[in-house]
Amino acid sequence: MNTPVTQRRGSIWRTVKAISWSFVGLRSRGAYEEDIEKLNPVHILIVGLVGVMVFVGSLILLATWVVGK
C-alpha cells in the first residue's frame, strides 16, 4: 500500500491537475488519498511553487494594468 517516495512514478500532468484542483479547493477525499499514494512529493512541491509564482505574477500584472488605466 505505502510505496516508498523514491519509487512513486506519478506523471507531471496528474500532479499539475491535482495541484490545480487543490488551489481551487475542489478535491474529493478519494482523489486526494489516491494522489497521496501515487504522486511524487518532489513533483508536488515543484508544481506547487511554480503555480504560486504564476498566480502571484498574474495578480501583479492585473494590478499594474488596472492602475495604469
Helices and strands as residue ranges (DSSP letters): G 5-7, H 12-24, H 29-38, H 41-68
